[in-house]
Structures are given as structure tokens and as C-alpha cells.
Amino acid sequence: MRSTTTRDTRPRIIRRPHVLGSLAILAITPFALTACSGGGGAAAGGDAGTLTILDYYNNEPDKTLVGDALDRCADDVGVKIKRETVPGKDLIQKVLQQSSSKTLPDVLMLDNPDVQEIAATGGLSPLSDYGVDTSGFAKGILDAASYEGEVYGLAPTVNTLGLFYNEDLLAAKGITPPTTWEELKTAAAALTEGDTYGLAFSSIATYEGSWQFLPFMWTNGGDEADLTTPAVAEALQLQVDLVNSGSASKSVINWSQADVNDQFMAGKAAMMINGPWQIPALSADTNLKYGSVQVPVNKAGQTPVAPLGGEVWTVPVTGDKDKQAKAAKFVECISSDENQLALAEARFTVPTKTALAEQYVAKVPEMAAFTEQVANARSRTGELGEEWPEAATEIYTAIQLALTGQATPEEAFKQAAAG
């Protein structure tokens, strides 16, 4: 897949009901009952030499690229695989249905913010049960895949956010890529001309808007455990200032990340906040010269902190211990050094083992800023766990209130928290 219209990946931000609430609807046969059944999973009565796999890479080229990695691991582990792919928006409902009918797959891919919610139900098996080595992985992704001290899955690659800039537009104004908020505001103002805005970003009223806000909030010392602090309000004030000054369009409240990329590629924005999944489309435009840097910080010396996007491969509890052990070996294989580098290079994502960073950037230099960003990136669920969706909703609600002038940044978060 070479554009966001076909690339059904990153950051996999899907607005849907809270997973635990959905599980409650199916309380008669939740994950927990499947875990305690002692058998009856899809694998329990199936072919001992075949592992069933469920993921949401249903669009090309990701479907084939990931499929190639799965095939390599099938050979390494000595099994056949039976793979099913579904659209991202349908994955959780599919998993709920499979739990109800006791037909969970042997290997299950989950978006990283969903792992803790599913692990909390007892539907996943901790990798420590099988001696899987989880050392060397970036802390953020291990936090995302952990629940109550146990690691439940591994991610071969991840993604995050950065600042893209149009090299020609910046050069024409003698502007270097901004590294601080003040430099960002100054550059955005200078680059705003005619029908071109200085900066584009997504502040849409979905988890996507929250995702794009996190680098500014976290880097400034804000925290999702308390969204009413001055540090959080200051990050939102930055967005308000950019929009009110005319350096960013008022339409950011309606733009998805795909829309933001469209604006940038059309020359309607000189800079944008976005992720590396846009690189194939950007590179396909031979007339566009672009670069990327880490998301600017408030004050020089701060460490840029951005959210981690990406998928985690897990071992569901099916009741067949032998197949669960094989599934664990399979999950370990997917995140081998070889597969991490192959998938990262092909898909413009970042290897999750930090020791691979230098080797990867040497092969894919346009991913340098994102690779550096991942080293300090955070999991969205690392602190709040399964309560993250509530915080994400408060964030995008407050953003909408502030950018539409209904509340100051300070009051916006208070109003959002109040319901």
C-alpha cells in the first residue's frame, strides 16, 4: 500500500465502544470463561501442525508484506498457517465472537492500545509461560504489551509522529526546520502565504486528534492522569495560538491525518504533523521535496516524547497447551531481528529492538527522525491501562472546545472531564 487511502495501518485509531463494555454485553461467554474452560478453543480439536492467525492487515501491500513474514516463521517453527484478515474496524468484534464460540485463533494480532483490555479478561497467555525473551525491546512497546507485570505480546515494528516540512518552501524563506514551539510559531507565520498555511495537523474529534496532541502534552510534562494541569493547558494553547493567528487552518478540527497529508502534498501546508506511513505517498510525488524532524519541544533541552503506534502479536488462551507453546514460538519469530528489519524497511516503520536502530537508519535514512523519536516514545496505555479511552475522549473533546472558542484551554479540560 502506497497511500493512506489503501494502507489500513498506523496508528489504527478507531472510534468504537470501550472493549470491556462490549465484553460485558457478551457476559455469558467472555474471554475469561474461554480461559477457564480447559479446552474447546479453535486449536484444541484442530490440526496439531497448523496454527490459525487473525490480523487486520487486509489491504495491499501490507497484507502480502506481513504474510511473507508469517510464512517465514511458519517454516522456522515447522507449522502450517491458516490466516484470516479482517478490516481494522471489525477486529475486536470478531475476537468477541470467536471468544463466545470458543474459536479464538492460535495467534492474534491486536492494536497495541487494546492489549491491556484483552489481557485483563484472561483471554491472553503471558509470554513468560513459554520462556520468550523480551529483552532489548523499546520500553514503550513493552509497556503497551504488558498487564500487571506480565508481557502478553511482541511487536516487530512500531510508528510514531514527527514534523514533515516542504524543503522548497522553507528554503525560499530562509527557514530551518523548527525545534521549539516558539520557532514553530514563527516559522508557521512566515510560511503562511496566499492559500498556503504554515502548519497542518489533525485535531479531529476522534482518538486521532488525541494521538496528535500527545507529543506536545507529554513533552511539556503533561500527564493523562491529570488533564487539568498548566502543562496540559499550555500544550493546547499552542494549537489555539496557531489557529487564531491564521498560521493553521480552522479546518484542523475536521481533518484526519490523511486529510492533513493531502493538504501538505497539495502545497496547502508548508509543514505538517504526521507519521511515516505517509512516506510512500510523499515519495511518489517527484515534484515534492520534503524532510522530517522530531516534533518540536516547548523549551530547548526538553526530550521529545511521542506516542507509539503499531500492532502486537499475542497468544490467546485456547485450551491447547501444546499449540499455545508453538504459537509463542511463532510470536517470538515474528519479532526476530531479521523480521524486524525486513518489515520496517518494507513498511516504513521502526524496529522495536533499540539495538537495530543504527543498522535500520543506514538502510532507510528518511526514517532517522522517527527512529530517534521511538527511542523515547510512550505507550498510550502505559499509565492508565484499560482506562486510556476515557482520557483520550476527554482530550479530543477539550481540543474541540478550545479551537472553536467555546472555552479557554484551562476551562476546556475541566469541561471535558465533567462530561
Residue pairs with C-beta under 8 A, 6 or more apart in sequence:
1 7
1 8
1 9
1 59
1 60
1 61
1 62
1 280
2 61
2 280
2 281
2 284
3 280
3 281
3 284
4 257
4 258
4 261
4 277
4 278
4 281
5 258
6 59
6 60
7 59
7 62
7 277
7 280
8 56
8 57
8 58
8 59
8 62
8 87
8 88
9 57
9 62
9 277
9 311
9 347
10 159
10 275
10 276
10 277
10 309
10 310
10 349
11 159
11 208
11 211
11 275
11 307
11 309
11 310
12 56
12 88
12 111
12 309
12 311
13 206
13 207
13 208
13 211
13 309
14 88
14 89
14 111
14 207
15 206
15 207
16 89
16 92
18 117
18 386
18 389
18 390
19 92
19 114
19 117
19 118
19 386
20 117
20 120
20 121
20 386
22 92
22 93
22 96
23 30
23 31
23 96
23 121
26 96
26 99
26 100
28 100
29 99
29 100
29 101
29 102
30 99
30 121
30 123
31 99
31 118
31 121
31 122
31 123
31 124
31 317
32 121
32 122
32 123
34 40
34 41
34 99
34 102
34 104
34 123
34 317
34 318
34 319
35 121
35 122
35 123
35 317
36 122
37 102
37 319
38 319
39 319
39 320
40 102
40 319
41 102
41 103
41 104
41 316
41 317
41 318
41 319
41 320
42 52
42 98
42 102
42 103
42 104
42 105
42 106
42 318
43 51
43 52
43 105
43 106
43 318
43 319
43 320
43 323
43 324
43 327
44 318
44 319
44 320
44 323
46 52
46 323
47 80
48 322
48 323
49 78
49 79
49 80
50 79
50 80
50 81
50 82
51 74
51 77
51 79
51 80
51 81
51 82
51 105
51 106
51 107
51 323
51 326
51 327
51 330
52 81
52 82
52 83
52 84
52 105
52 106
52 107
53 70
53 81
53 82
53 83
53 84
53 105
53 106
53 107
53 108
53 109
54 83
54 84
54 85
54 86
54 91
54 94
54 95
54 98
54 105
54 107
54 108
54 109
55 66
55 83
55 84
55 85
55 91
55 108
55 109
55 311
56 85
56 86
56 87
56 88
56 90
56 91
56 109
56 111
56 311
57 63
57 65
57 66
57 67
57 85
57 109
58 85
58 86
58 87
58 88
61 346
62 347
63 85
65 343
65 346
65 347
66 343
67 83
68 342
69 156
69 334
69 339
69 342
69 343
70 81
70 83
70 334
71 81
72 333
72 338
72 339
73 330
73 333
73 334
73 339
74 80
74 81
74 330
76 333
77 326
77 329
77 330
77 333
79 326
79 330
84 105
86 94
88 111
91 110
91 111
92 114
95 104
95 108
95 118
98 104
98 105
99 123
102 319
104 123
104 316
104 317
104 318
105 316
106 315
106 316
106 318
106 320
106 323
106 324
106 326
106 327
106 330
107 313
107 314
107 315
107 316
107 327
107 330
107 331
108 124
108 313
108 314
108 315
108 316
109 311
109 312
109 313
109 314
110 118
110 153
110 311
110 312
110 314
111 311
111 312
112 141
112 144
112 145
112 155
112 158
112 308
112 309
112 310
112 311
112 312
112 379
112 380
112 381
113 144
113 379
113 380
113 381
113 388
113 389
115 124
115 144
115 145
115 147
115 152
115 153
115 312
115 314
115 381
116 144
116 146
116 147
116 381
116 385
116 386
117 385
117 386
118 124
118 314
119 147
119 148
119 150
119 152
120 147
120 385
120 386
122 317
123 316
123 317
124 152
124 153
124 314
124 315
124 316
124 317
125 152
125 314
125 315
125 316
125 317
125 324
125 328
126 150
126 151
126 152
127 134
127 150
127 151
127 152
127 153
127 154
127 315
127 328
127 331
127 332
128 150
128 151
129 324
129 328
130 315
130 324
130 325
130 328
130 329
132 151
132 154
132 328
132 331
132 332
133 332
134 142
134 151
134 154
136 353
136 354
136 355
137 154
137 155
137 335
137 352
137 353
137 354
138 158
138 308
138 352
138 353
138 354
138 374
138 375
138 377
140 158
140 308
140 374
140 376
140 377
140 378
140 379
140 382
141 155
141 158
141 308
141 310
141 312
141 352
141 379
142 151
143 378
143 379
143 381
143 382
144 155
144 308
144 312
144 379
144 380
144 381
144 382
145 151
145 152
145 153
145 154
145 155
145 312
145 314
146 152
147 385
152 312
152 314
152 315
153 312
153 313
153 314
153 315
153 331
154 312
154 313
154 331
154 332
154 334
154 335
154 352
155 310
155 311
155 312
155 313
155 335
155 352
156 313
156 334
156 335
156 336
156 339
156 340
156 343
156 344
156 351
156 352
157 310
157 340
157 343
157 344
157 347
157 349
157 350
157 351
157 352
158 308
158 309
158 310
158 349
158 350
158 352
158 374
158 377
159 275
159 276
159 277
159 308
159 309
159 310
159 348
159 349
159 350
159 370
159 374
160 275
160 276
160 306
160 307
160 308
160 309
160 350
160 370
160 373
160 374
160 377
161 211
161 212
161 215
161 273
161 274
161 275
161 295
161 306
161 307
161 373
162 273
162 274
162 275
162 276
162 292
162 293
162 294
162 295
162 306
162 369
162 370
162 373
163 177
163 178
163 184
163 271
163 272
163 273
163 292
163 293
163 294
163 295
163 296
163 369
164 264
164 271
164 272
164 273
164 274
164 278
164 282
164 290
164 291
164 292
165 177
165 270
165 271
165 290
165 291
165 292
165 293
166 264
166 267
166 270
166 271
166 288
166 289
166 290
167 289
167 290
167 291
168 289
169 191
169 196
169 267
169 270
170 176
170 177
170 187
170 191
170 270
170 271
173 190
173 191
175 187
175 190
175 191
177 187
177 291
177 293
178 184
178 186
178 187
178 271
178 296
179 293
179 294
179 296
179 297
179 300
180 296
180 297
180 298
180 299
180 300
181 216
181 238
181 296
181 297
181 298
183 296
184 199
184 238
184 242
184 271
184 296
185 238
185 241
185 242
185 245
185 247
187 198
187 271
188 197
188 198
188 199
188 242
188 245
188 247
188 248
188 270
188 271
189 198
189 245
189 247
190 198
191 197
191 198
191 199
191 247
191 270
191 271
192 198
192 246
192 247
192 270
195 268
196 267
196 268
196 269
196 270
197 246
197 247
197 248
197 249
197 263
197 268
197 269
197 270
198 242
198 247
198 248
198 269
198 270
198 271
199 242
199 247
199 248
199 269
199 270
199 271
199 272
199 273
200 248
200 249
200 252
200 255
200 260
200 263
200 264
200 268
200 269
200 271
200 272
200 273
201 212
201 239
201 248
201 252
201 255
201 260
201 272
201 273
202 208
202 209
202 212
202 252
202 255
202 256
202 257
202 259
202 260
202 273
203 209
203 212
203 213
203 239
203 252
203 253
203 255
203 396
203 399
203 400
203 403
204 252
204 253
204 254
204 255
204 256
204 396
205 253
205 396
205 397
205 399
205 400
206 256
206 396
207 389
207 392
207 396
208 256
208 257
209 395
209 396
209 399
209 400
210 391
210 392
210 393
210 395
210 396
210 399
211 307
211 309
211 380
211 392
212 257
212 273
213 235
213 236
213 239
213 395
213 396
213 399
214 306
214 307
214 378
214 380
214 395
215 273
215 295
215 304
215 305
215 306
215 307
216 235
216 238
216 239
216 295
216 298
217 223
217 224
217 231
217 232
217 235
217 236
217 395
218 305
218 306
218 307
218 378
219 295
219 297
219 298
219 302
219 303
219 304
219 305
219 306
220 231
220 232
220 234
220 235
220 297
220 298
220 302
221 231
222 229
222 231
222 232
222 234
222 235
223 229
223 231
223 232
223 383
224 383
224 384
224 388
224 391
224 395
225 383
225 384
225 391
226 232
227 391
227 394
227 395
227 398
227 413
227 416
227 417
228 410
228 413
228 414
228 417
230 410
232 413
233 408
233 409
233 410
233 412
233 413
234 298
234 409
235 298
236 398
236 399
236 402
236 409
236 412
236 413
237 409
238 298
239 248
239 252
239 399
239 402
239 403
240 402
240 403
240 409
242 248
243 249
243 250
243 252
243 403
249 255
249 263
249 269
250 403
252 260
252 403
253 399
253 400
253 403
253 404
255 263
257 274
257 275
257 278
260 269
260 272
260 273
260 274
261 272
261 274
261 278
261 281
261 282
263 269
263 272
264 271
264 272
264 274
264 282
264 290
265 281
265 282
265 285
265 288
273 295
275 309
275 370
276 292
276 348
276 349
276 350
276 367
276 370
277 348
277 349
279 348
279 366
279 367
280 348
282 288
282 290
283 366
292 366
292 369
292 370
293 369
294 304
294 306
294 369
294 372
294 373
295 304
295 306
295 373
296 304
297 303
297 304
303 376
304 373
304 376
305 376
305 377
305 378
306 373
306 376
306 377
306 378
307 377
307 378
307 379
307 380
308 374
308 377
308 378
308 379
308 380
310 349
310 352
313 330
313 331
313 334
313 335
314 331
315 324
315 327
315 328
315 331
316 327
317 324
318 324
333 339
335 352
335 353
337 351
337 353
337 356
340 351
340 352
340 353
340 356
341 351
341 356
341 359
341 360
341 363
343 349
344 350
344 351
344 356
344 360
344 364
344 367
345 360
345 363
345 364
348 364
348 366
348 367
350 357
350 360
350 367
350 370
350 371
350 374
351 357
351 360
352 374
354 375
357 371
357 372
357 374
357 375
360 367
360 371
361 367
361 368
361 371
380 388
380 392
381 388
384 390
384 391
393 416
394 413
394 416
394 417
395 416
397 412
397 415
397 416
398 407
398 409
398 412
398 413
398 415
398 416
399 412
400 406
401 407
401 411
401 412
401 415
401 416
402 408
402 409
402 412
406 412
407 415
